Amino acid sequence: MLEDVSLSRADFLKTLVLGVMSTGSGSLLATESAPMVGQAAQLTLEDMRSFAKIAGLTMTDTELEQAMRSIANDRTGYASVRESVKDYGLVPPNVYRVPGAVDRLEEFKVKVQCARVNLKKPNSAEDIAFLTVAELGHLLKTKQISSTELTKIYLERLKQYGPKLLCLVTLTEELALRQAKRADDEISKGRYRGPLHGIPYGLKDLFAVQDYPTQWGTAAFRGQVIDKNCAVFEKLELAGAVCLAKLSLGALAMNDNWFGGRTKNPWKPSEGSSGSSAGSASAMAAGLVAFAIGTETSGSIMSPSQRCRVTGLRPTFGSISRFGAMCLSWSMDKVGPICRTAEDAALVLGALVGRDDRDFSSVDRPFGYQTPRDLKGWRIGVLGAKDSEFALLLESFGAILGEFKLPKAIPGLGAIISVEGAAMFDEITRDGRLNLVTENGWPQVFRAARFIPAVEFVQAERARTLLFRAYEEAFSAFDLVLGAGSAGAMIYNTNLTGHPQIHVPFKPDDKGGYTSFSLFAKPFEEAKMIGAAHLVQEKTQFHRLRPDLSAV
């Protein structure tokens, strides 16, 4: 969440770790805008002096006059380029890849084997609603419940609590019932698609679903309908999952404020759910969906997962296609599941991973997961105190704890997210619709980003390479890294480097709140994080706790 934004890039970088944002690439339809009014004003020598001052440059008037003549010619080209890039899904071809990523694997294997489930159908609809994906899948496969019955349970809960929590944007009821009926028909005929077959879910409202609005959380795009399905929807449909609803996000993927209000935390309705995957986390915590899809650029899965006491997984950058999703930062946006348990997240990740030619940054990658028996021999680096209850619990499973030394931050890297975001929303900055984004500080950030010199932006990208080397070295001695809560000190930098993270809710505290922890892994090693998280959840069962929705 990013609430108070200043024009200082240093301050901006500090606030980013509180949990900001979003996802995406993909060809999205541009919204019609008002034509630009008037011609660009003629540059003056004083203008050039001012810019040189911003850039920290010293130039003579003669040098500035020479540069000004070149810039005058370039500005015509700028205008022509802007006219050609109005499609919001158009992203640069310079693709960011984490080490180990490849363009195409000859063998692309995904195999997820979770703990065995043996369960009888609960009597109450509420008890059913708070089951895990694995448990619901067992009930569906053994025909103790139909997908249609399960879908109606969640639809009723969404209608009852969604408006109160301000987490529901659009109910996709007709679509959901159609998909549920198809799942029932297929399962009855013995055609079982896998662990998500017939499972109802919610989708953050920056993913395009054909025939339904995709409004990005702000009045600037209210009513927007994108005539295509995003890759995530396509893959989940292939897996047989049932799309229940479009869920809220903070405007343009910042915090929990959107044009409908502020999404609430079901555990404490007087506070927001955090963001930007605000509705996904809130709906998951309230038992309104079996799982939800969120996105993260800098904390947008981790922060609301912590606030709403649910399990959130941010996979390695490039693992899941962002085609058909709003783009905030093409080099940082990631798609990930928000679930009740870590193994639920494994099931969802297994359905979504893989290269998509429509998203240049996506990669083919194997994903193999099997429930571990213990953590014997695993080395876990601890950020902070090694005597926390969750650290000692991991140690009791056989893990060897050591001190993790946080790499030194590199100042100025906040320019990356602000410049990329400003480029994506250049059109609404110029035509005035940016003034409709009143829910957060993006207008201020996007306007300030116009004054970041292009050379300094490229230098920040070069420094990003140094950051990855530093994190690669810091992670080299460990299988996993452990931090309390969402490990805010690491969120922005590990989003820059593309490392995966999982947030795990833990025990309530004595102040009416609760504790939680995060695990980080090397790129493409999500299975280790999930396995360790599962052992904790299996032992403690804290994921079974439910909020009191009578207070909503």
N, C-alpha and C positions, 0 to 999 in steps of 0.2 A: 504494500500500500504506500502511496506517495501522496501525502496530504498537503504539506507546506513546501512549495518549490521556490527556490530563489534563483536568480540569474547566475549565481556562482557555480561553476562546474564542479568545484571541490565540494561545496555543500550538496549539490545535486547528487554526486557520487555517493555521499554518505547516506542520503535518504533512500537511495535505490534499494539498499539491502533490506528495507522494511517491507518489500514485496510489492512489485509494481504490476506485472503485465501478462503478455499475450502470446500470439503466434502468427505465423502463416505466410504462405506463398500461394500461388495459384491464380488462375485467370479469373478475376472478378470483374463484373461490369461496372464501368464508371457511372457515377450519378451525374445527371445533368447539372450544370452550374451556370451561374450568370456570366456573361462575357466580361472579359477584363475591360476596364474603363480607362481610356486615355493612353498616352504613350509614356514610356519610361522617361523620367526626367534626365536632362543632360548632366553629365558628371562635371564636377569642378575640381580644381586643384585642392581646395579645402576638404572636399570629400575624400580625396586620395590620402591626404595627410591624416585624416581621422581613421581611415582603415589601417594605414600603416601603424598607427598608434595602438589600435586594437590587436594587431598581429605582432606587436613588439619589434617592429622593423625601423631601421633608420635609413632614409633615402633622401637624396637631394631633390630639389624641385624639378630639375631637369630629368632625373630618373623617373620621378612620379609622372611627369608629363608624357614621357615615352610610354610608360605602362598604361596611362589613361587612354592613349590612342589605340593601343591594342585591345584594351577592354571594351572600348566603344564598338569595335568591330565584333568582338566576341558576343556582345549582348544580343545581337540579332540571332546568333546561333542558339543562345539560351532559350529565347522565345520559341524557336522552331522545335527544339527538343521537348519543351514542355507540352506543346500541342500534340506530340507523337506518343506521349507516355501517360495518357489519362486513364488507362486500364489499371485499376488498383492491384491487380494480380501480377503486373509486370515487374520482375525483379532483376537485379544485375546478374550478369553471367559469372562474375568473380565469386566463386563458391568457397565458403569457409568449410573446411573439413578437419575433424579431429584426427590425431594419429591413429592409424589402424583402420580408417575408413577406406573402402575401395569402391570403384565404380560398378563392378558387376562380379558376383561370385558364380562360379560354375555350379556349385552346390549351395543352396540357400536353405538351411534347415532350421525349423522351429519345432521344439518339442517341450511341452510343459506338463510335468507330472506333479500334481499337488497331493497333499495328504488325503487319505481315503475318508469319505463321508458316509455315515450311516445314520439316517435321520427319518423320523416319522413326521408327517405334516402337522404343524401346530394347529391348535383349534381357532385361534383368533387371527384376524386379518393383520393386526398390528404386529403380532409375533412373527408372522410371515414376512412382513415388510422389512423387518430388521435382521433377517437372515443374510448370510454371506452369499456371494455369487455361486460359490462352490456348492453350498447347501441347496440353494434354489435350483441349480442345475441338476442336482441329484433328484429332487422332487419332480422335476419336469421329465427327466430321463426315465424314472420309475413310474411315471404317469400317476403320481399322487396328486398332482395339480396340473392344470392346463395353462398354457401361456396366456390365453384369453382371460382366465380367472385371475391370474397374477397381474396382468396388465390393468384390469379393472380395479384391483386393489390399489395399485399405485396411482392410477388416474384419479380416483376418489380422494386420495391423500393430497395429491397435487392441487385439486380443486379446493380442498378444505384449508390447507396450510400454505400453499404457494403464494396467494395474495397477501396473507398476513405476514409472511416472512419476506415478501417482496423479492423472492428468488425466481419466480416464474414470469417469463416474458410471453411465450406463446405455447399453448397446449397443442400438440400434434395428434389429437385424439383419433381422427379418422385414419391417419397413417398408421398409428400404433395398433389399432384394432385390426386393420388389414394385415399388418405384418404378424401379429399374434395368431390370427386365424391360419395364415400360411404355415407358421411354425407348428401349430397343432396338427394340421393336415400331414405335414412331412413326418413329424415324430410318430404319429399314429400308423404311418406306413413303413416305419423302420428306417426312414432316411434321417439320420441324426448328424447334424452339421458339426457338432462339437460343444464345448462347455458353455458357450454363450447363446446357444440355440434357445430362443424363446425368452431370453432374459431382457427385461425392460431397463432402459437407461435414459439419462438426460444429457443434452449437448449444449455446451456454452454457445451463446448467441453471437459468436463471430464466425461460426461454421455455416456454410451455405447448405440449405436443404430446399430442394426444388418445390415451388408453390407455397412456400412459407416465408414470412419476413425474416431478414437477417440484418439487424439494426445497429450492431456494434455499440450499443449502450448509450447512444446520444441522439438528441433531436436533430443533429446535423445529418443523420442517416435514417431517421425514423421513417418507417414505411418502405424501406428499401427491400426489394425482392430480387434475388440473384437466381437466374434461370439455369441452375445446375446444382448438382450435389457435390459436396466436398469429398475428398478421398477417405476421410475417417468414416463418414456415413456409408460410403460404398463398401468399405471393408467390413464394417459392423453388420451391414445388411447381408453380405456374403456369409458372415458367421451366424446369421439367423437371429441377431439381436433385434429388439423392438424399441424404436425411438418414441419416447413419451412426450418430450417437451424441449423447447429452447429455453435455456436458463440464463439468468442475468449475469452481466459483467459490468465492471466499472467502465465509464465512458472511454472508448478507444483503448481499453485495456489498462486502466489505472484505478486502483482502489475499489470500493464497493458502492459508489454512487453512480446511478444511471438515471435515465429520464423518468423512470417510475418511482424513484426514491432511493433510499439506502437499504440494501439487502441486510437482513438481520441474522445474528448468530442464534441458532435455536437454543443453545445452552444459556444464553443471557441476551434476551431480545432487546435490552436497552442499548446494546452495542452492535456495531456493524460486524459483518462476517469477514471483513478484510477482503483483499482482492489481488488480482482482478478476477480470478475464477470464483467470484463471490457466490453466485447462485449454485454452481456445481457443488461447492463445499457445504453450503447451507442445506440444500436439498438432500445431499447424502447424509448429513448428520441427523436430519429430521425423518429419515426413512421414507422419502418421497420417490426415490429411485433406487434401483439395485446397484448401479454404479453410475458415475458421471465422467464426462470428458472435460478436462480443463486445458489451459495452455500456460506457458511460462516464458517470460523473457528475463525477468529478474524478481523472482519470488512469488509469482502469481498463482502457483500451485501450492508452494510451501506455506506461504503466509495464511491464506484462508484455511488450509488443512490444519494448521496449528490452532487458529482461533476457533474452528468448529469441531475440533477433536476427531478428525478422521485421518485415514491413511492416504497420503498423496505421493505419487511417483513421478519424478521428472527424469525421463530417459536420457541417454546420451544424445547429443545434438545430431540430427539427421536420421534418427531411428524411425520416425513416423512422418509420412508425407503431410505437408501443410497445404496441399492444393485445395483451393476453395475456402480458405480461411483468411480472415483479415490479417494483413501483414503490418507489424509494427517495426520489427527489426529482422531483416532476412538473414542476418548472420547470428542471431541469438534466439529467435522464437522456437519453442518446442511444444509438442503435444504430449499430454500424459493423462493417465487415469487417476481419479479420486474415488476411493473405495472404502469398504469397511475393514478389509484386511490386506496384508501384503501379498498373500497368495491370490486373492482376487485380482490385484493389480497385475500379477504375473499372467493370469488368464487373459486379461484385456490386452496387455502388451503383446502377448503372443499372437493375437488376432490382427494387430495393427502394424507390426514392424515390416519394413521392406522398402526397396527402391520404387520410386514413382517418377517416371520421366517428366512429369509435369511439375515436379519440385526438384530443381537442380541439386539442392543440398541433401536430399534423401539418399540413403545408401542401402544396399543389400547387406544384411548382417545376420549371422546365426543368433538364435536365442534359445538356449537350453536351460531348463530349470527342473530340479528335482528336490523335494523336501529333504533337507539335511537332517541327520541324526544328532549331530552335535557340531561344535565349532573347534574341535581339537586341532591345534596347530595353526589356526587362523591368527594373524597378527592384526590387531586393531589399534590404530593411533587415536588417542583421545585428545580432543581440543578442550582444555579446561581440566576440571577435577576428575581424577581417576576413581574416586570413591563414591561417585553418584550411584544411586540404587540400580539404574539401568546398566551402567558400566560394570558393576559387580555381577549383575545377572548374566551379562554376556560372558564375563570371565568364568562364571560357574558352568557354562556350557563348554568350556575348554579353551576359550580364546586367550591369547596372550596380549595384555595391554601394554602400550607404550605411549610416550608423549608425542603428539603431533605438533610440529612447529609451523604455525601459520606463515605462509610466504608473505613477504613484504608487499603491500599494495603499491601499485604504480599510479601516481596521480595523473589525472587528465583523461582516463579511459571512459569517463562518463560521456565524452564527446561522441562515442560510437553509437550508443542508443539514441541520443538526442538528434544527431544528424540523420541517421537512418529513418527515424520516426518523422522528422520534419520533411524529409524527401517524400515519404509515402503520402503525407497529407499536405503537400505543397499546394494542390489545387484549392482546397478549402481555406488555406491560409490566404491565398490571393483573392478568392472571390467573396470572402467575408463570412462564409459559413462556420469558420473556426470560432466565431463569436457565439455560436449556438452551443459550443462545448463549455458549459458552465459548471459541470459537476466536479472538475478537478483542475490541476495546474498545467495540463498539456498546452493550452494556448501560449502561456508564458515560455515554456520550454521550446516549443517549435519556433517561436519568433526569435528567441535568443540564439537558437542554433544557426540562424541565417548569418550570424556574425562570426561563426567559427571558420577560420580560413581552411580552404581545401587541403593545403599542405599540412596543416596541423592535424587534420582528420586522418590523413594517410600516415602521419607519424604515430598517431595513437594506435592505428592498426598494426604498425610495425612493433610497437611496444607490447601489443597483445601477444605477439609471438614469444617475447621474453617472459610474459606472465605464464603462458602455457608451459614453458620449460621449467619455470620455478615450481609450478604445481606438479609437474611430472616427477621432478626430483623429490618433492616433499611426500608424494604418494608412494614412491618406489619401495619403501621399506614395509608397506602395509597392504593387507588385503582390503581393509575397510578403514574409514575414518569416522569417528563418532563425535557428535556435538550435541549440546543441550538444545531443546526447542527446535527451531528451524535453522539453528546455527547461522544467525544473521550475518556474522562477520565474513562468512564464506559465500553467501548467496550470489552477489553480483559477479564476483571474480570467477566462480565455478560456472556461472551462466556464460561468461565470456569464453571460458576454456571448453565448455561443452560437457563437463563431467556430470554423471547421473547422481541423483539424490532421492532418498525416501524419507518421509516424515512419519513417525510412529507415535500415536497417542499412548500415554502411560497412565499413571495413577493420579487420582484427585489429590490436591494438596489441602492443607488445613485452613486455607483462606477462601474456600469456595471455588477455587480454580482447579487447575490440573497441571501435571507435568507431561513432558513429551521429549522425544529425542529425534535426531536425524542421523542417517548413515550415508556416507559418500563412498563411491567406488571408482576404480579406474574406468576409462571409457569402455563401453560394451560389456561391463561386468556387473550388470544389474542383478544377475541371479544371486550373487553373494550377498548383496544388500537385502534382497527379498528373503533369502534363507535365514539370515540372522534375525531379521524383523519377525519372521514367522515363529521362530522358536520362542521369542519373547512373548508374542501374542498368544501362542498356544499355552504357555505357562501361566500367564497373568489373567487372560480373558478380559482385559480392560476395554477391548473393542465391543464388548457386549453391553456396556453402559449406554443408557438412552437419556436424551433430554426430556424434561417435563414440558410438553407442548401445551399444557393447559394455561401456561403463562404467556403464550404467544398471542 
